[in-house]
């Protein structure tokens, strides 16, 4: 077959490294190509650089010129719930009440294939409209929901991670699945979907408190038999959850030990939240190569607490960190909104409301790591998220050989005064990396999905703002 080759011209902004490593020189971790050309062959980036240098080489190609936009790698959401589309914004007090009142009743509906199929369309439409091109998602304890999630992702050629949810206690009977049924269905789904197209499978104990020892052992068995699979779960989201974990697993020293005991903590392991992890638990996450999904929207919406990003990113024992919108606990699909809230969480971790020093036993270096510059924030949403999920060989920047998923950001969209505000930084397109980063901070601070003008999957436009 003849290869499908296309070229995209525009202003590109991506990352080649972790900006936290560079201190005050963090812009050195980023790459701004003011007038660039990306060449895509069968969905893979085969050339990238300055338009002036590359255009003679590709004079025979029709070039799509995306003007007056900043083109970034597609956003990577490390923690989201597919079956919670319709409960977005449901009043919930705090986590456990919210689950009982809204989530479990809604997730029951996903046993119906038609319902799941329709929901999947809305879910992926909303992801693309928010600029998210890859996600790691929870489904339900019904295999039907997992099947329809992967089928819709396949139709759209999107890179996704998901799996059947294991939960066999602390939920209504209709939301439970037995350990044996979970194991059997997971085996079937792994065979059917893992590494088929752009699908990746995650062994998914919903959260250890909702899993018996038998369920956790089945997860261990699946991981041993399918070591190439991911593991996706929750950890230390809510203080009452942490207390319950100590009661239900009395032989474990802490919540992280539950996953260590069952052979799950390691590379390709992601736990959502991690708000109440101890310093020692952070160290063990780092040593294991495990990741945390930072979900500030839901952490604040449900009053769960403030994640200690600066502590997690201690250079002596750094933990891999992805961003997650955690919809529907999170009240938006947009990772731009997530970055805004993450920025505020960092500031709140550094000062109390009365202006006194936060008593969380942190030093000045940790306080600095809490701060989210535009470089740090958009790194977490792109290359940082890819690294956290062990996808950086495939995604995260515009290096040759990566999959061509990207977004075109309109820095003038959003609130009514945005365009006037952004004109303080530059008249017309940004000319330097500093101007580009300042525009991105404006997007992050006051923006949302309205700033996503186009979303491209595998070098093809999959979304265009009306």
C-alpha positions as CSV (number, residue, x, y, z in Angstrom):
1,X,0.0,0.0,0.0
2,X,1.1,3.6,-0.7
3,X,2.1,5.4,2.5
4,X,-0.1,8.4,3.5
5,X,2.1,11.4,3.8
6,X,1.0,14.9,4.9
7,X,2.7,18.0,6.2
8,X,1.6,20.6,8.7
9,X,3.1,24.1,9.0
10,X,2.7,26.4,12.0
11,X,4.2,27.6,15.3
12,X,5.2,24.6,17.4
13,X,5.9,24.4,21.2
14,X,7.0,21.1,22.9
15,X,9.4,19.8,25.5
16,X,12.6,17.8,25.2
17,X,13.2,17.4,29.0
18,X,11.8,18.0,32.4
19,X,11.9,21.8,33.3
20,X,12.1,21.1,37.0
21,X,15.7,19.9,36.4
22,X,16.8,23.3,35.0
23,X,15.8,25.6,37.8
24,X,15.8,29.2,36.6
25,X,16.8,28.0,33.1
26,X,13.7,25.9,32.7
27,X,13.0,27.3,29.2
28,X,16.0,25.1,28.1
29,X,13.7,22.1,28.6
30,X,11.3,23.5,25.9
31,X,11.4,23.9,22.2
32,X,9.7,26.7,20.3
33,X,9.7,26.5,16.5
34,X,8.2,29.8,15.3
35,X,7.7,28.7,11.7
36,X,7.9,24.9,11.6
37,X,7.0,22.0,9.5
38,X,5.9,18.6,10.6
39,X,5.9,15.7,8.2
40,X,3.7,12.7,9.1
41,X,3.8,9.3,7.4
42,X,1.0,6.9,8.3
43,X,0.4,8.7,11.6
44,X,4.1,8.9,12.6
45,X,6.3,12.0,12.6
46,X,9.0,11.4,10.1
47,X,10.5,14.9,9.9
48,X,10.3,18.0,12.0
49,X,12.1,21.3,11.9
50,X,12.1,24.8,10.5
51,X,9.9,25.4,7.5
52,X,12.6,27.3,5.6
53,X,15.0,24.3,6.0
54,X,12.6,21.5,5.3
55,X,10.1,22.9,2.7
56,X,12.3,22.4,-0.4
57,X,12.6,18.7,0.5
58,X,8.8,18.4,0.5
59,X,7.8,20.7,-2.3
60,X,5.5,18.1,-3.8
61,X,3.3,17.8,-0.7
62,X,0.2,19.8,0.0
63,X,0.9,21.6,3.2
64,X,-1.8,22.4,5.8
65,X,-0.9,25.7,7.3
66,X,-2.3,26.3,10.8
67,X,-2.1,30.0,11.2
68,X,-2.2,32.2,14.4
69,X,-2.2,29.2,16.7
70,X,0.3,27.5,19.0
71,X,0.7,23.8,18.2
72,X,1.4,21.5,21.1
73,X,1.6,17.8,21.6
74,X,-1.8,16.3,22.5
75,X,-2.7,16.4,26.2
76,X,-2.3,13.2,28.2
77,X,-4.9,12.5,30.9
78,X,-3.6,10.0,33.4
79,X,-6.8,9.5,35.4
80,X,-10.4,9.8,34.2
81,X,-13.7,7.8,34.5
82,X,-15.5,6.8,31.3
83,X,-18.8,5.9,33.0
84,X,-19.2,9.3,34.8
85,X,-19.9,11.5,31.8
86,X,-23.5,12.3,32.9
87,X,-22.7,12.9,36.5
88,X,-20.2,15.7,35.7
89,X,-20.9,18.5,38.2
90,X,-23.2,16.4,40.5
91,X,-23.3,17.7,44.0
92,X,-21.5,15.3,46.2
93,X,-20.4,16.6,49.6
94,X,-17.3,14.3,49.9
95,X,-16.0,11.2,48.2
96,X,-17.9,8.3,49.9
97,X,-21.3,10.0,49.9
98,X,-20.8,11.1,46.3
99,X,-20.0,7.5,45.2
100,X,-23.1,6.1,46.9
101,X,-25.5,8.9,45.8
102,X,-24.4,9.4,42.2
103,X,-21.6,7.1,40.9
104,X,-22.7,3.6,41.6
105,X,-26.3,4.1,40.3
106,X,-25.0,5.7,37.1
107,X,-22.3,3.0,36.5
108,X,-25.0,0.3,36.8
109,X,-26.4,1.6,33.5
110,X,-23.2,0.7,31.7
111,X,-24.2,-3.0,31.7
112,X,-26.5,-2.0,28.8
113,X,-24.5,-2.1,25.6
114,X,-26.5,0.6,23.8
115,X,-26.1,3.0,26.8
116,X,-22.3,2.3,26.9
117,X,-22.0,2.8,23.2
118,X,-23.8,6.2,23.3
119,X,-21.8,7.3,26.3
120,X,-18.5,6.4,24.6
121,X,-19.3,8.8,21.8
122,X,-20.0,11.7,24.2
123,X,-16.9,10.8,26.2
124,X,-14.5,10.9,23.3
125,X,-16.1,13.9,21.8
126,X,-15.5,15.8,25.0
127,X,-11.9,14.6,25.3
128,X,-11.0,15.8,21.8
129,X,-12.8,19.1,22.4
130,X,-10.6,19.6,25.4
131,X,-7.4,18.8,23.5
132,X,-6.9,15.4,25.2
133,X,-5.6,12.8,22.7
134,X,-4.6,10.0,25.2
135,X,-6.2,9.0,28.4
136,X,-5.9,6.3,31.1
137,X,-9.5,5.5,32.0
138,X,-11.6,3.5,34.5
139,X,-14.6,1.7,33.1
140,X,-16.9,-0.3,35.3
141,X,-17.1,-3.8,36.7
142,X,-19.3,-4.7,33.6
143,X,-17.2,-6.1,30.7
144,X,-19.6,-4.4,28.3
145,X,-18.4,-0.9,29.3
146,X,-14.8,-1.9,28.7
147,X,-15.6,-3.4,25.3
148,X,-17.4,-0.3,24.2
149,X,-14.7,2.0,25.5
150,X,-12.1,0.2,23.4
151,X,-14.3,-0.1,20.4
152,X,-14.9,3.7,20.3
153,X,-11.3,4.5,20.9
154,X,-10.4,2.1,18.0
155,X,-12.8,3.9,15.7
156,X,-11.1,7.2,16.4
157,X,-7.6,5.7,16.3
158,X,-6.8,7.1,19.8
159,X,-4.1,5.9,22.1
160,X,-5.8,4.8,25.4
161,X,-5.2,2.7,28.5
162,X,-8.1,1.1,30.3
163,X,-9.4,-2.2,31.8
164,X,-12.2,-3.9,33.6
165,X,-12.7,-2.5,37.1
166,X,-12.3,-4.9,40.0
167,X,-14.4,-4.2,43.1
168,X,-16.0,-6.8,45.3
169,X,-16.9,-4.9,48.5
170,X,-17.9,-1.5,49.9
171,X,-20.3,-0.9,47.0
172,X,-23.9,-2.0,46.1
173,X,-24.2,-5.6,45.1
174,X,-25.0,-4.7,41.5
175,X,-21.6,-2.8,41.2
176,X,-19.5,-5.8,42.4
177,X,-17.7,-8.5,40.5
178,X,-16.3,-11.7,42.1
179,X,-12.5,-12.2,42.0
180,X,-12.9,-15.3,39.8
181,X,-15.2,-13.5,37.3
182,X,-12.9,-10.5,37.3
183,X,-9.9,-12.7,36.5
184,X,-11.7,-14.6,33.7
185,X,-13.1,-11.5,32.0
186,X,-9.8,-9.6,32.3
187,X,-8.0,-12.5,30.6
188,X,-10.5,-12.4,27.7
189,X,-10.3,-8.6,27.4
190,X,-6.5,-8.5,27.5
191,X,-6.5,-11.1,24.7
192,X,-9.1,-9.1,22.7
193,X,-7.7,-5.5,23.1
194,X,-4.2,-5.2,24.5
195,X,-1.9,-3.8,21.9
196,X,-4.5,-4.2,19.2
197,X,-4.2,-1.0,17.3
198,X,-3.5,1.8,19.8
199,X,-5.2,0.1,22.8
200,X,-3.4,-0.7,25.9
201,X,-4.8,-2.7,28.9
202,X,-4.6,-1.8,32.5
203,X,-5.3,-4.3,35.3
204,X,-7.6,-2.2,37.4
205,X,-8.3,-2.7,41.1
206,X,-10.6,0.2,41.7
207,X,-9.1,1.0,45.0
208,X,-7.7,-1.4,47.5
209,X,-10.3,-0.7,50.1
210,X,-13.0,-1.9,47.7
211,X,-11.0,-5.1,47.0
212,X,-10.8,-8.1,49.1
213,X,-7.5,-10.0,49.6
214,X,-8.8,-12.5,47.0
215,X,-9.4,-9.7,44.5
216,X,-5.9,-8.3,45.1
217,X,-4.4,-11.7,44.6
218,X,-6.2,-12.0,41.3
219,X,-4.7,-8.7,40.2
220,X,-1.3,-10.0,41.2
221,X,-1.9,-13.2,39.1
222,X,-3.0,-11.1,36.1
223,X,0.1,-8.9,36.4
224,X,2.4,-11.9,36.7
225,X,0.8,-13.5,33.6
226,X,0.6,-10.3,31.6
227,X,3.6,-8.2,32.8
228,X,3.3,-6.0,29.7
229,X,0.0,-4.6,31.0
230,X,-0.4,-1.4,33.0
231,X,-2.0,-1.2,36.6
232,X,-4.4,1.6,37.3
233,X,-6.0,2.3,40.7
234,X,-6.6,5.0,43.4
235,X,-4.7,5.6,46.6
236,X,-4.9,7.9,49.6
237,X,-7.5,10.2,48.3
238,X,-9.5,10.8,51.4
239,X,-8.5,10.5,55.1
240,X,-11.3,8.1,55.9
241,X,-10.2,5.9,53.0
242,X,-6.7,5.7,54.5
243,X,-8.1,4.8,57.9
244,X,-10.2,2.1,56.4
245,X,-7.3,0.6,54.5
246,X,-5.4,0.2,57.8
247,X,-8.4,-1.7,59.3
248,X,-9.0,-3.9,56.2
249,X,-5.4,-4.8,55.7
250,X,-4.0,-5.0,59.3
251,X,-0.9,-6.8,58.2
252,X,0.1,-3.9,56.0
253,X,2.0,-0.9,57.4
254,X,0.3,1.6,55.2
255,X,-1.8,2.0,52.0
256,X,1.2,1.6,49.7
257,X,2.2,-1.6,51.4
258,X,-1.1,-3.2,50.2
259,X,0.0,-2.8,46.6
260,X,3.6,-3.9,47.4
261,X,2.3,-7.0,49.1
262,X,0.4,-8.0,46.1
263,X,3.2,-7.4,43.6
264,X,1.5,-4.4,41.9
265,X,3.7,-1.4,42.7
266,X,6.3,-0.9,40.0
267,X,6.7,0.4,36.4
268,X,3.4,1.1,34.6
269,X,1.6,1.4,38.0
270,X,-0.5,4.6,38.4
271,X,-2.5,5.5,41.4
272,X,-4.8,8.5,41.4
273,X,-4.6,11.2,44.0
274,X,-1.9,10.3,46.6
275,X,-2.9,13.3,48.7
276,X,-2.3,11.6,52.0
277,X,0.8,9.6,51.2
278,X,3.6,9.8,53.8
279,X,7.1,10.8,52.9
280,X,8.2,7.2,53.1
281,X,5.5,6.2,50.7
282,X,6.6,8.8,48.2
283,X,10.1,7.3,48.5
284,X,8.9,3.8,47.8
285,X,6.8,5.0,44.8
286,X,10.0,6.6,43.5
287,X,12.1,3.5,44.0
288,X,9.5,1.3,42.3
289,X,9.1,3.5,39.3
290,X,5.4,4.0,40.0
291,X,3.4,7.0,39.1
292,X,0.8,9.3,40.8
293,X,-2.0,11.0,38.9
294,X,-2.4,14.6,40.3
295,X,-6.1,15.4,40.1
296,X,-6.6,18.9,41.6
297,X,-10.1,19.5,40.1
298,X,-11.6,16.5,42.0
299,X,-9.4,16.9,45.0
300,X,-10.9,20.4,45.5
301,X,-14.4,19.6,44.3
302,X,-14.8,16.7,46.8
303,X,-12.8,18.4,49.5
304,X,-10.2,15.7,49.6
305,X,-7.1,17.8,50.2
306,X,-4.0,19.3,48.6
307,X,-1.5,17.1,46.8
308,X,2.1,17.8,47.7
309,X,3.6,18.2,44.2
310,X,6.9,19.6,45.5
311,X,7.4,16.7,47.9
312,X,6.6,14.2,45.1
313,X,9.2,15.8,42.9
314,X,12.0,15.8,45.4
315,X,15.1,15.2,43.2
316,X,16.5,12.8,45.7
317,X,13.5,10.5,45.2
318,X,11.4,11.8,42.3
319,X,8.0,10.3,41.7
320,X,6.6,10.1,38.2
321,X,3.6,12.5,38.0
322,X,0.8,12.8,35.4
323,X,-2.2,15.1,35.4
324,X,-5.7,13.8,35.6
325,X,-9.0,15.6,35.3
326,X,-10.7,12.7,37.2
327,X,-14.1,13.5,35.6
328,X,-16.7,13.2,37.0
329,X,-15.2,13.9,40.5
330,X,-13.3,16.5,38.6
331,X,-15.8,19.1,37.2
332,X,-14.3,19.4,33.7
333,X,-12.7,17.3,30.9
334,X,-10.2,20.1,30.2
335,X,-6.6,19.7,31.2
336,X,-6.3,23.4,30.8
337,X,-8.6,23.7,33.8
338,X,-6.6,21.0,35.6
339,X,-3.4,23.1,35.1
340,X,-5.1,26.2,36.5
341,X,-6.2,24.4,39.7
342,X,-2.8,22.6,40.0
343,X,-1.2,26.1,40.0
344,X,-3.5,27.2,42.8
345,X,-2.9,24.1,44.8
346,X,0.9,24.7,44.6
347,X,0.5,28.2,46.0
348,X,-1.9,27.1,48.7
349,X,0.7,24.4,49.8
350,X,3.2,27.2,50.2
351,X,1.1,29.6,52.3
352,X,-1.8,29.5,54.6
353,X,-4.7,31.8,54.1
354,X,-3.3,34.1,56.8
355,X,0.0,34.4,55.0
356,X,2.0,32.3,57.5
357,X,4.4,29.6,56.5
358,X,2.7,26.3,55.8
359,X,3.5,23.9,58.6
360,X,3.9,20.9,56.3
361,X,7.5,20.5,57.2
362,X,8.7,21.7,53.8
363,X,11.9,23.6,52.9
364,X,12.4,26.4,50.4
365,X,13.4,24.0,47.6
366,X,10.2,22.0,48.1
367,X,8.2,25.3,48.1
368,X,9.7,26.2,44.8
369,X,8.9,22.8,43.3
370,X,5.2,23.4,44.2
371,X,5.1,26.4,41.8
372,X,3.7,25.7,38.3
373,X,5.2,27.9,35.6
374,X,3.7,27.5,32.1
375,X,6.8,25.3,31.3
376,X,6.1,23.0,34.2
377,X,2.4,22.8,33.7
378,X,2.4,22.1,30.0
379,X,5.2,19.6,30.5
380,X,3.1,17.6,32.9
381,X,0.2,17.7,30.4
382,X,2.4,16.4,27.5
383,X,5.9,14.8,27.8
384,X,5.7,14.5,31.6
385,X,2.4,12.7,31.4
386,X,3.9,10.4,28.7
387,X,6.9,9.6,30.9
388,X,4.7,8.9,33.9
389,X,2.6,6.4,31.9
390,X,5.6,4.9,30.2
391,X,4.4,6.1,26.8
392,X,7.3,8.6,26.1
393,X,8.7,6.2,23.4
394,X,5.4,6.9,21.5
395,X,4.1,10.3,22.6
396,X,4.7,13.5,24.3
397,X,6.7,15.7,21.9
398,X,7.5,16.2,18.2
399,X,10.6,14.0,18.0
400,X,10.8,11.9,14.9
401,X,9.2,8.5,15.3
402,X,6.5,9.7,17.7
403,X,2.8,9.4,17.0
404,X,1.4,12.6,15.5
405,X,-1.2,13.6,18.0
406,X,-1.4,17.3,18.6
407,X,-3.6,20.3,19.4
408,X,-3.8,23.8,18.0
409,X,-4.3,26.4,20.7
410,X,-6.0,29.7,20.1
411,X,-4.6,32.0,22.8
412,X,-7.2,34.7,22.1
413,X,-10.3,32.5,22.9
414,X,-12.2,32.1,26.1
415,X,-13.4,34.9,28.4
416,X,-14.4,38.2,26.9
417,X,-11.4,40.1,28.0
418,X,-8.8,37.4,27.1
419,X,-7.8,38.8,23.7
420,X,-7.1,42.3,25.2
421,X,-5.1,40.7,28.0
422,X,-3.0,38.5,25.7
423,X,-2.2,41.6,23.6
424,X,-0.1,42.8,26.5
425,X,2.4,40.0,25.7
426,X,2.5,40.1,21.9
427,X,0.8,41.7,19.0
428,X,0.3,38.9,16.5
429,X,2.1,35.5,16.7
430,X,4.7,35.0,19.4
431,X,8.2,35.7,18.2
432,X,10.2,34.1,21.1
433,X,9.9,31.2,23.4
434,X,9.4,33.6,26.3
435,X,6.4,35.2,24.5
436,X,5.0,31.8,23.7
437,X,5.3,30.6,27.3
438,X,3.6,33.8,28.6
439,X,0.7,33.2,26.1
440,X,0.4,29.7,27.4
441,X,0.3,30.9,31.0
442,X,-2.6,33.2,30.0
443,X,-4.4,30.2,28.5
444,X,-3.7,28.1,31.6
445,X,-4.8,30.9,34.0
446,X,-8.1,32.0,32.4
447,X,-8.7,29.4,29.7
448,X,-10.6,26.1,29.1
449,X,-11.8,24.0,26.2
450,X,-12.7,27.1,24.2
451,X,-8.9,27.6,23.6
452,X,-8.7,24.3,21.7
453,X,-9.2,25.2,18.1
454,X,-8.2,21.9,16.5
455,X,-7.2,18.4,17.8
456,X,-5.3,16.0,15.5
457,X,-5.0,12.2,15.9
458,X,-2.3,10.4,13.9
459,X,-1.8,13.3,11.7
460,X,-5.4,13.7,10.8
461,X,-7.8,16.4,12.1
462,X,-10.3,14.8,14.5
463,X,-11.8,17.9,16.0
464,X,-12.4,21.5,14.8
465,X,-14.0,24.1,17.0
466,X,-17.2,25.4,15.5
